[in-house]
Amino acid sequence: MNYSCSSEESDSSQQTSNFYALTVGNSWEYKYYLKDIATNNFLPTSVTETVDITETVLVNNETYYNFKHIVTGNDGVYSSLPNNGERNYTLRDSLGFLIDEIGLIKYNNSDNEEYFVNTLDIGHAYYLTLSATDENIVTNAGSFTCYDNNYYLKDLDGNVSNSLDHVYREDGKGEVLSTISYMSDQTPFAEKRLENYSIQ
């Protein structure tokens, strides 16, 4: 079975900078923060997420990396945050795009065009666009100069919803911070921030 975005590429076309830090053994630890309505500040929760690149998987002669995500600390208290448990995602770099096994785009560092991400429901789909400017992001893990992918929803007529999320990544370091917002509001109610990381 052939997957999208894989058949026309060769090893020589792959980026050598390792923007997405695709190396077995790399690991990241994140903490979720919720916005306090009274102060407008983001306060830490008990919910943490660890991400480890555990192995490579060969699919149609292309090497993918397995990202193991483990969420802990959410015992049903935070309904708007990920539930406890383990999830695995198989991803690779395709000409500057982070894609999964069927070619769906998860991130883009190559240009400022709009790209389809996935379908949310029968009437809406997610899209992303790389911001034209870098952002300086500070977390407990340090200070980072990041690419910013904007994620938003559009209906079947092309109308953009109020929802707007950001995922910030630094070249070679991985994901640093991501925001979480409701469909009707572009102001995020939560953030996932990098706390610690280990890059091989």
C-alpha positions in Angstrom: 0.0 0.0 0.0 1.4 3.4 -1.0 0.9 6.4 1.3 0.6 10.0 0.3 3.7 12.2 0.1 6.1 9.3 0.0 6.4 7.8 -3.5 8.2 10.7 -5.2 10.9 11.3 -2.6 14.4 10.0 -2.3 17.0 10.1 0.5 18.8 13.0 -1.2 15.6 15.1 -1.0 15.3 14.8 2.8 16.3 17.7 4.9 19.6 17.1 6.8 19.1 19.7 9.5 16.8 17.4 11.5 14.4 20.3 12.3 12.0 17.9 14.0 14.7 16.3 16.2 13.9 12.9 14.7 16.3 10.7 16.6 15.6 7.6 18.6 16.2 8.3 22.3 15.0 12.0 22.2 12.5 12.8 24.9 10.4 15.7 26.1 8.3 16.5 29.2 5.4 18.9 29.2 3.0 20.3 31.7 -0.5 21.6 31.0 -1.5 25.1 32.2 -5.0 26.5 32.5 -6.0 30.1 32.3 -7.2 31.7 35.5 -10.2 33.8 34.6 -9.7 36.2 37.5 -6.1 37.1 36.7 -5.7 36.0 33.0 -2.6 34.1 34.0 -1.9 30.5 33.1 -1.6 28.3 36.2 0.0 24.9 36.3 -2.1 21.8 36.6 -1.2 18.3 37.7 -1.4 17.0 34.1 1.9 16.1 32.5 2.8 14.5 29.2 6.0 12.7 28.3 7.1 12.1 24.7 9.7 9.6 23.7 11.0 8.6 20.3 11.2 4.9 20.9 12.0 3.3 17.5 12.0 3.6 13.7 9.4 1.9 11.5 9.9 1.2 7.8 6.8 1.9 5.7 7.1 1.6 1.8 10.9 2.1 2.1 10.4 5.3 4.1 11.7 5.6 7.7 9.1 6.8 10.3 9.7 7.6 13.9 7.5 6.3 16.7 6.5 9.0 19.2 5.2 7.5 22.5 3.0 10.0 24.5 2.1 9.2 28.1 -0.3 11.5 29.9 -0.5 11.3 33.7 -2.1 13.4 36.4 -5.6 13.8 35.0 -7.9 11.7 37.1 -11.1 13.1 35.5 -10.7 16.6 37.1 -9.7 18.3 33.8 -12.3 17.4 31.2 -10.8 19.8 28.6 -7.3 18.3 28.8 -6.1 14.9 27.5 -7.0 11.8 29.5 -4.4 9.7 31.2 -3.0 7.0 29.0 -0.5 6.1 26.3 -0.8 7.1 22.6 1.7 6.4 19.8 2.2 8.4 16.6 4.3 7.4 13.6 5.8 10.5 11.9 8.6 11.5 9.5 10.0 14.6 7.8 8.8 15.0 4.2 10.5 18.1 2.5 9.9 20.2 5.6 6.5 18.8 6.5 6.0 16.6 9.6 3.6 13.9 8.3 2.0 10.7 9.5 1.8 7.3 7.7 -1.1 8.4 5.4 0.5 11.7 4.5 -1.5 14.0 6.7 0.5 17.1 7.6 1.2 17.8 11.3 3.6 20.7 11.0 5.2 22.8 8.3 8.5 24.7 8.3 8.9 25.2 4.5 6.6 28.0 3.3 3.7 30.3 4.3 1.0 28.5 2.3 -2.2 27.1 3.8 -2.4 23.3 4.2 -5.2 20.9 5.1 -4.6 19.1 8.4 -7.6 16.9 9.0 -11.4 16.8 9.1 -13.0 17.7 12.5 -16.6 16.8 11.7 -19.0 16.8 8.8 -18.9 20.5 8.4 -15.4 21.6 9.5 -11.8 20.9 8.8 -8.5 22.0 10.3 -5.9 23.9 8.4 -2.5 25.3 9.2 -0.3 28.1 8.1 3.3 28.9 9.1 3.7 32.4 10.5 6.0 34.7 8.6 7.8 35.7 11.9 9.6 33.7 14.5 8.5 34.0 18.2 10.7 34.0 21.3 9.1 31.5 23.7 10.2 31.1 27.4 9.2 28.1 29.5 10.7 26.4 32.5 13.0 24.5 30.0 14.6 27.8 28.7 14.3 30.4 26.0 13.6 29.3 22.5 13.4 31.0 19.0 10.5 29.2 17.4 8.6 28.7 14.2 4.9 29.3 14.7 2.2 27.2 13.0 -1.3 28.6 13.2 -4.1 26.0 13.3 -7.7 27.1 12.6 -11.1 25.7 11.5 -12.9 26.4 8.2 -16.4 25.3 7.3 -17.4 23.9 3.9 -17.9 27.4 2.5 -14.4 28.5 3.5 -15.4 30.6 6.4 -12.8 30.7 9.2 -14.0 30.0 12.8 -12.9 32.1 15.8 -10.7 29.2 17.0 -7.0 29.8 16.6 -4.2 27.7 18.1 -0.5 27.9 17.9 2.3 25.2 18.0 5.8 26.6 18.5 8.8 24.5 17.6 12.5 25.4 17.6 14.8 24.0 14.9 16.4 20.8 16.2 14.7 21.0 19.6 11.1 19.9 18.9 7.8 21.3 20.2 8.2 24.0 22.8 4.6 25.2 23.5 1.1 24.7 22.1 -2.1 26.5 22.8 -5.6 25.0 23.2 -8.8 27.0 22.4 -12.5 26.4 22.0 -14.0 26.4 18.5 -15.8 29.7 19.3 -12.9 31.6 20.8 -9.4 32.3 19.5 -8.2 33.1 23.1 -6.6 29.9 24.4 -7.9 28.5 27.7 -4.9 26.2 28.1 -1.2 25.8 27.2 1.1 22.8 27.0 4.6 23.9 27.9 8.0 22.2 27.6 9.5 21.6 31.1 12.5 19.4 30.3 14.0 17.7 27.2 16.9 15.5 26.2 18.2 15.6 22.6 20.7 13.1 21.4 
